[in-house]
Amino acid sequence: MLSTNLPDNLVFGLDIGTRSIVGTVGYKSNEYDFTVVAQYARFHDTRAVMDGQVHDIEKVAETIIQVKKELELQLGLKLSEVCIAAAGRVLRTVHVNCSLSFDEETTVRQEHITTLIAGGIEKAYGEIYSDNNNKTIFHCVGHTVMHYYLDQYPILVLDGHRGRSISADVIATFLPQGVVDGLYASIEKAGLTVSNMTLEPIAAINVAIPEKFRMLNIALVDVGAGTSDISVTKDGSIIAYGMFPCAGDAITEKIMNCHLVDFQTAETMKLSSGKKKEITYKDILNCKNKVSSQMIFEETQPVIEHITSEVARQIIELNGGKSVSAVFVVGGGGKFKSFLPELARQLKLPKERVALRGEEVLGSIRFLQEDIKKDSTLVTPIGICLNYYEQKNNLIFVYVNEERIKLYDNGSLTIVDAALKYGFPNEKLFARRGKALNYTLDGERRMLRGELGEPAQILLNGEPVPINRPIIQHDSIKIKESSVGEPAKLTVGELIRNKNKAIQFKINQKKITCPVLIEVNQEYVNEYYQIQDQDTITFLNYYTVERLLEYIDLDPPGNIYLNGTRALLTDKVYENFTLEFSLKDTFSVVGEADEYETETAEKIELSNDYSKKEAKSDSITKNHLGEDEKGQAKTNSTVTVTVNGSIVVLVGKSNYVVVDILDFYDFDVTQMRGSGVVIKVNGEDAEFTTAIGEKDTIELYWKD
């Protein structure tokens, strides 16, 4: 009885195997990695557990009670909480890559990493259920981040770095609900509660392959009675888990069939074959027989070859199609004489590179029981206890929107985990953008993102909290899904802010300033046009002769010359091109106080008064008049003024002030070029806010 000398932080672990249940009690201290103060193993009286799966809950509970009572007797105290491990018989693993992008370079915080991993687990759930024909309910019982990436470059720690994207390679492990429920039911019937749960391959690898060895490409095989669990390490991480549902019991069953004995007798013969040259036994007919150990090895060799070939195949598959550098074997099944050399042959490895891990990996484990033999069968039971210090795993119940749900607690559960289990898609937890606007501008594909909506509104026990807030047993969570932001909106006018808004021509030696023509899907629009998804927008840097004449409201004259050459109506007129023609009628030049004579002494008026030819106005005329798409007139007006001697047409408003001229006349006010800007309207000093009207004369220049 040890209770007077024991610390308070004892850990009780149960390895519920196919052949036996092993109970271990110990504690972690500064001097040793772990101190085992009590240990007891008891074989099942029946085949209550097969291939790592609990089949008879009552029988398993009875054996647990017997192990518990023996340990309590050794310790002199009561045990109430226990750590357990689930076999990998039905373990499903999924490898996923998850990523998270930012609109701009961002400092990565823990909430970003939480969101990233949550997305990875959701993606893994999707893959599990997409290939789940029998609709089995799976629980994610753990996940491992193999690698992190910042802007697609590998990095060890993301927190605190700046980048535009983060991503991770994640292994998520899943067990069917029935496996977990069977273990929990047996524990509860034995009067215990589960304080921590892990997977047997994880428990074994924590002891057999410490982190300092995981840079090497090594496989660990835990050969029990019903399953052979596999883990593979490389580059500092556990890269894969696997399992083959066949192990030591298959050897025992072969002996049963060869010698007509019951399971218990065959198990004794198997264990004795490694110690004796000849074995005496009674068969089911009560006949006494003898058999050599060599004969048992020869009879069971086909089974050994079958198990090792399947284990080797899985190791190669998990390792990317090639063998590993070495294999460590733990568990009772791996102690059978021919197992190690046959596995080495299957993997094409030297025999010395496939070895049992036992006493050499338990060097930092202290045993207070003097009669304990340190061998490979102790690796997993001790690993189960040690895993308690790595992460606390348990099934807990919480309420999400008043619905009770069950979660596997890996020690770091957050609201995200509960929301995903409840059925909230990951995207409905975080702010969602409205529909993006895709368009083509002057041949270049562009995309404008929609506005961000509001993130999910979350109450934890009545208090507003962020999405990554940790949760515990019986927490009450209320979630209102996130909203979608406004769709992206853009007008042509917003596009042309950084472009030239006007284009100048010379007509009969006078400068005319016209607005740039805009085509959307080959139809002319004005700056108020609302861009639609997949629109093709083109800013034209020319007019045709015909359209220019229409714009200044003149019928085509007989002879037109473009830069001195006879022109057609379809010819293109670019910036600062010269257009010349003569008319027999006499007109006054709009905006000029004096008249001028042509070579034929004719006076020409270039009129922009659209009211003269309303019947001939086409789509561009309507646009510049400010009519909407249905042809309904707006209150906008057109005003023609003279700016520094050039005729300028103002369109798009009902009233104008001097500053409106800058939309149609090239005068840069962003950089000082003198002591100030001089503004005059009809010869009088003015300001940018001074109102202007039809035929006004404006002067704009920098004062020296």
N, C-alpha and C positions, 0 to 999 in steps of 0.2 A: 504494500500500500504506500503510494508516493505523495498523497495529496498535500502533506505538510511542506514539501519542498518544491511544489510546482508553481509556475507563474500563472497569472490570470488569463494570458492571451493564448490559451491552448486551441489548437485547430484539430478537428475531428474529420477525417476523410474516409470515405468508403469506395472501394473499387469493386463494383458489382459486376462480376465477370460471368462467363458462361459456365465455368466449372466451380468457381468458388467466390466467396465474398471476403475481401481483405479489409480489415479496419486498422487505421493508423492514427495515432494521436501524437502531436508534437508541437513545437513552437520554434519561432525564428529568434535568433539572438545575434549579438555583435560578433561573438567568438566563432560561431558555426552558422553555415547557411540554414541548417535545420537540425533540430534535436528531436529524435524519435523517443518518446517516453514509454509508449505502449503500442503493441501490434499483435493482432490475432487474425487468423484466417480459418474459415470454415467452408467445407465443400457442401454443395447442394445435395440433399437427399434424393431429389428427383431432377429431371431435366426442366426445371422451372424457368431457366433462361437458355435460350438457344440463339446462336449467332449474335449475341450481344443484345437481344430483344427480350424484355420481360414478358413471359407468357402466363405465368401463374403468380399473380400479385400476392395472394395469401401465403404461398410457400416461400416466396422471396422475403416477405415481411417477417416470417417466422425465423428465417436464417439471420436476417439483420438484427432481430431482437437478441438472438443468442450471441452474436458478435458484440453487440452493444453491452450486454450484461457482463461478458468476460472482460471487456476493456474497463468498464466501471469498477469491476472487482480489482483489477490491477491498479487503477488510479485512486480508488477510494473517493470518487465523486461521481455525480450524475452528468450524463451527456444529453444535450437537448438539440443542438444544431449540428449539421453535418454538411460536408462538401462532397459532391458526387461528380461523376463523369459519364457522358453518354458515349456508347460505342459508335464507331464510324460505319456500321453496317449499312445504314440508309442515309449516310451523310451526302449532301449535295453541295458542291462548290461551284461558284460562278465567278469568272474573272471579268471585270468590266473596267472601262476607262471612263471617267467622268470629268467634265470640264465646266468652268464658269468664267464668263467674259464680262469685262467692264467697259463702259462707254469711253472712259478715259483712264489714264494711268492712276492707279489706286493703291493705297497702303493696305495690305492684306491683314485682316483681323480674324479673331477666332470665329466670329459669326459667319465670315465668308467660308472658312474651312468646314464649319458645321453644315452649311448649305451645300457645299461641294460633296461631302461624304454622304449626306442624306440623299442627294441626287443619285449617287452611285448605288446605294442600297436599294433605292426605288427601281433603278434600272435592272439590278440583279433580280429583284422580285419579279419584274416583268419577264425576264428570261426564264425564270423558274416556272411561272404559271403559263407561259406560252407553249411549253413542252410538257404540260401536266394534264394528260388526257383523263386520268381518273379523279381529277379535282381534289387531290390530297391537299390538306392545309399544312403549309410549311411555316416554321418559325426561323427567323434569322437569329442564330445563336452566337454569332460572332463575326467580326470582320477584321481584316488585316490590310493596312495600307502598305503596298510594296514600294511604291515610288511616288514622290511629289514632283510636279513640274511648275515652273514659273515662266510664262511666255514660251512654253514648249521646251525649256531647258531643265534638266534634272536638278533638284535642289533638296537638301535634307530637311530643312525646316522652312515652312512658308510664312509663318507669323512674323509681321513687321516689315516684310519686303514690299517693294512697289512694282507693279506690273499691270498689264492690260488683260491678262488671263492667267488662270490657275487650273491645274488638272491633276489627276491622281490615278494610279493603277491600284485597284482594290480587289481583294479576294473576300467574297461574302460566303459564309457557311450556313447551311440550312438543315434542319431536321424536321421530319414529319411530326405533327402534334401528338400522334399516338405513342411515339417513342418517349417523348418527354413526359406525357401524362402517366405512362406505365411506371416510370422511375419515381415520379412524385407520389403516386398513389401508394407504392410499396414503402416509401420513406414515411409517409404520414401514418400508415397503419402500424408502423413500428414505434410511433410516438415521437418522431423527430420532425424537425423542420429543415428545409434546405436553405443553407446560408450562401452557397456558391455552387455553380454548375459550370463545367467545362467539357471539352471534348477529349476523349482518351488520347488521340494523337497529339493534341496540344499539350496535355499533361506530360506525356512521355518525352516529347522533344524538349521541354523546358529543363529536364534533368539530363537527358542523354546528349543533347547538342546545345551547350551554352552559347550565348550570343557571340562570344569571341571566335567560335568555330564556323559561324554561319556565312562568312565570306566565301567558304568553300562549298563546292557543289556536292552535297552529301544527302543521302537518303536514310531515313530512319524507318524501320519496319518493326512494329509491335505485333508479334505473333502470339495471340492468345489462344483460347480454345475454339471460339467460333468465328473470329474475324482476324484478318491481317491488315492492320491500319498502317498507312504510309504517309510520311511527310517528306518534303524535299526542300532543302535550303540552297540559296545561291545569292551572292552579292550582298550579304548581310541581312537577308530577309527569308521568311518562309514563303516559298513561291507557289506551293501547291499541296493539297491534301488528297488522299485517295484511300480506297479500301477494296479488299477482296474478301467476300463472305465465305471463307474457308480457311481453317487453321488446324490446331491440334486435335480437335474432336474428329476430324476426317481421318487422321491416323488411327485413332482409337477405334473408330467404326470399321476400318479395314481389318484390324486385329480381331474384332468381334466376328466378322464374317469368315475369316480364315480359320478360326479355332473354336467356333460355336460357344462363345462365352458371353456373359452379360456385359453391360457397359462398364461397371465398376471393376470387374475382373480384367477387362481389356485395358483399362486405364492403368491398373497396377502393373500389368505386363509391360506396357509402354514405358512407364517410369523405371521399371527394373532392368529393362534392356540396356540402359546406359551404365548399369552398375554390375551386372552379373553376366557370365558367359552362358548360363543355362537357367531356364525359368520353369518352375513346376506350377501347374494350375489344374483346376477342375472345370470341365465344360458343363453345359446345361444338362447333360445326361448323367452328371455326377461321376464321370470317368476321370481318373487322374492321368495327366499327360505331362510330357516335358518337351520343351522347344528351346533351341539355341537363340541367343540374341541376334546372331548373324542371320538366321532364318527370318526373324521378325524384320530386320532391316531390309532384306531382299523382298519380302512380301509387301512392305509398305513403300518401297521405292517409287512405284508408279504414282502414288498419292503425293509424295514429296515432289516429284517432277511436275505434277499438275499444279500444286500450290506455288512452287518457286517460279514456274514459267509464267503464271498469271501475275504474280507479284512483280517479276522482272518486266513484263509487258507494260504494266501500269507505271512503274518507275520511269521507263523510257518515254512513255506517252506524256506523263506529267512533266518530264524534263525537256520537252521540246523535241522529241524524236531521237535522243541519244542517251547513252548510259551515263551514270554519275561517276564521280571520282572514287567514292567509297560508300559502303553501306554499314550502318550500325543496326544490330538486331537486339531487341529486348523481348521479354515475355517468355512464358514457359514453353510454348510451341517451338520457339527457335532453338531450344536446347537439344532437340532431337538430333541424333548423331550426324545424319547425312544432310541436314537442312542447309547449313552454311556453305559447304563445298558445292552443293547443287545450285544454290542461288548465285554463287560466284561464277559458275559455269554458264548459267543462263544469261548473266549480264556481261560475260566475257571480261571479267575482272580477275586479277591475281587473287588467290585464296586469302592472302593476308589482308586484303582490302575489304573483306566481308567478315565482321567480327561481332561477337556478343559484347554488349555494354552492361557491365554489372558493377563489381566492386570498384573498378577504376573511376567510374563517374560518381560514386557515392563517397568519395574521399572527404568531402566537406560536410557529410551527414554524420551526426553522432547518434549512436544507438545506446540507450541506457540498459537495454536488455542484452545480457552477455551472450545468450545462446542464439542470437540472430545471425543468419548466414547472409552476407551481402552478395546478392546475385541479381540477374536481369529481371527477376520477377518482382523486385521491389521498386523498380524505376517508376512505373505508372502510379502505384498507390502514393508514393512520396510526391510525385508531380502533381497529383490532385490536391494535396495539402498546400504545396508551394504556390499553386495557382491562386489560392485565396488571397495571397499578398499581392499578386499581379493585378487582379481585377475581381470585383465582387459581382458574381453572377447569380441571379435568382429570378423566379417568376413573380411578378408583382401585378396588382390590379389597380387600374386608374379609370377615371370616368371622362369620356370625351363627348361633349354635348349630351350629357346624361346617359350615355351608353357605356356599360362596363366592358372593358377590354383587358386582355391578358398580354403582358409583355415579358420578354426574356431580358432581365436586367443585367447588362454587361458592366455595370458600375459607372456608366456615363450616359444614362438615358436623358434625353431632352424632350421638349414638347414636339419637336420634329418627328421623333420616333413614334410617339403616341398618335400623332396626326396621320402618319403614313399607315400605321396599323389600322386605324379607324377607317381609312379609305380616302383621305384627302390626297389628291394628286399633288406632287411637289410644286407644280407651277401655280396652284391655287393658294399656296401658303405665302408666296412672295409676290411683290408688286409686279403686275403684268403690263406690258406695253400695248398701246393700241396698235391698230393695223398700220404697217409701214406703207409708204407711198413710193412706188417704183416708177421712174420715168427716164426718158432719154433726152438729154440736152445737147444740141449740136453734135450728135453722134456719140456722146459719152453716156454710158449707163450710170444712173445715180439712184440713191435710195435715201429717203428721209424717214427716220424712226418715228414711231408714234410716241405719244406722251406716256410717262409712267403713271400707273394707277396707284392705289393705296395698298400697302401690305395687309395681310390678314390681321384682323383684330382679335387679340388673344387675352383671355382672362384666366389666370391660374388662382384657384381658390378665391375668386372675386376680385383679384388685383390685376391691372394691366401689366403684361410682361413681354419681353422680346421672345422670338421664336426659339432661341437656343437656351432658354432657361431650363436647368435640370429639374427632373421630377422624381417623386418618391411614391411609395405605396399609398393608395387611396386619394391621391391628388384629384381635384376636380378641374377639368379644363374645358373652356368654352371657346370655340373658334368660329369666327365669321370670315368666310373666304375672301381673299384679296379681290380687288376690283381691277378691271381692265381700263387703261388710260384712253384718252381721246385719240382717235386715229390721226395720223399725220395730215396736216393741211398746208397748202402752199398756193399762192397766186403767182401769176406771171409777173406782176409788179414787184413781188418780193424777190424774184429771181434776177431782175434787171438792176437791182440796186448797185451792183458792182460792175455793171456794163454800161457802155455808152447808150444814152437814152434818145439821142437824136443823131441825124445824119444831114450833112449840108451838100447842096448842089449849087451850080451857077446856071441860071436861066437868063439868057440874053444879058449876060454880064452882071447880073444881080444875084446875091447870095440868098438862097432859100433854105431854111432849116425845117426839116420834117422829122417826125417821130420814127424810130426804127420799127420796121414791120416785123410782126411776130406770127409764126405759123404753128398751129397745133394740129397734128395729124393732117397737114397740108391744107388747113383752113385758117384764114386770118382771124386773130382774136385781139382784144385789147388787154391792158395790164390788169384789169379786174377779173380776168378769167381764172376760175378755180381749177387747178390742175387735177386730173383724174389719174387713177392707177394705170400704168402702162402707156401714158401719153408720150407722143414724140414731139418735142418742142424744138423749133429752129428760129434763131434770131437772124433775120436777113440783113446782110450788109449792102443791099442794093434795092433799087426800085426798077421796074421795067418802065420804058418810055411811056407806055399806055397808062400805067398806074400813076406815074408822076403827074401826067396831064390831068388825070381824073382827080388827083389829090388837090391840084390848084384850080380845078373846076374849069378846064378849057377843053373844047372839042379839038380833036387832032387837026393841026394845020396841014397845009399841003406838003410842004417840004420841011423836014426836021433834020438837024445836023447834030451829031453826038461827037464831041471833041473834033469838030471840023469834018466829019465824015457823014455821008447820008445815012440816016438811021431808020430802022424798022420799029414798029410799035412794040415788038417783043424783045428788043435789045435791052440789056441790063445797064442801068446807070448807077455807078458806084460813087463813093464819097469824093467830093470835089470835081466830079466830071462836069463838063460844060455842055449845056443843051441850048441850041439856037434855032430860031424860026422867025418868020415874019407874018404879019396879018394885015389885011387891008383896012380893018377898023382901027379907030383910035381909042386908047384906054388910058386911064391914069394909073400910075404905079402905086399900089397900096402901101401906105406908110411913108411915102416920099412927098415932101412939100413941093418939089419941082418936077416938071415933066422932062423926059429926055427923048431925043430923036433917034430913030434907027437909020440904017444906011439909006433906006427908001423914004426917009422923012416921015415914017409912020410912028404914031405914039401907041405904045402897048401897055395895057393894064393886065398885070398878073393877079387875078382876083381869087381870094380864098373864101368868098362868101358862099357857103354851101346851099343857102336858101335859093340861089338862082337855078340850081339844077337838081332839086330834090328827086325828080322823077328818074334821074340817071344814076343816083347814088347806089353803089354796090356794097358788099359786106365790109370792106375796109372803111368806106365812108361812114357807114353806120357805126362801126366800132369807134372811130375817132369822134363821132358825134356824141358817143356815150349811150347808144341804144343797147338794150339787153338782148339775150339770145332769141327772145320771142319777137323782137322788133319793136318793143314798147319804148317810146322816147323817155329819156331821163331828163333831169333838170340841168344837165351839163350844157355849157355853151362853148363856142369856138371864138377866140379872140386873136386878131392879127396885129402884131406890134412890130416896131423897128428897133433893133438892139444894135448899137454901134454901127448903124448903116445896113445891117442885114435884116431881112424880113423873117420873122419868127411867128409860127402859128402855135397858139396855146390851146390844148384840148383837155377834156376830162373833168373840168370843174364848172361850177356856175359863176363863181367870182374868183378874181386873181389878184395877187399882190406881187411885188417885185421879186420875192424869193422864188416864186413859181417859175420864173424864167430859167433858173438854173437846171430845171428838168429838161429843157429843150435847147439851151444855148451853152456852149462850152466855155465856162468861166470858172477857173479853179479858185475857190476861197479857202481851201484847206491849208495853204501855205502863204505866209505873209511875203509880199513882193514889194512893199513900200511902207509908207507910214500909215496907210489906211485905204479903205475902199471909197471911191467917189461914186455916188448914185445920183442921177438926175432924171426926172420925168418931165418931158416937155420943157426942158431947160431949167426947171426948178429943183433945188436940192431936195432929196428924198431919202427914205430908209427902206430896208428890205420889207417892211410891213406896209409900205405905201400902196394903196389900191391903184390898179391900172386897168385900162379899158381899150376898146377898139381904136386902132390907128395911133395910139400913144407912141411917143418916141423916147426911148430909154438909153441913157449912157451909163456904162459900167467900166471903170478902169481904176488902176492902183495909183494912189497919190505919191509922187516922188518925195 
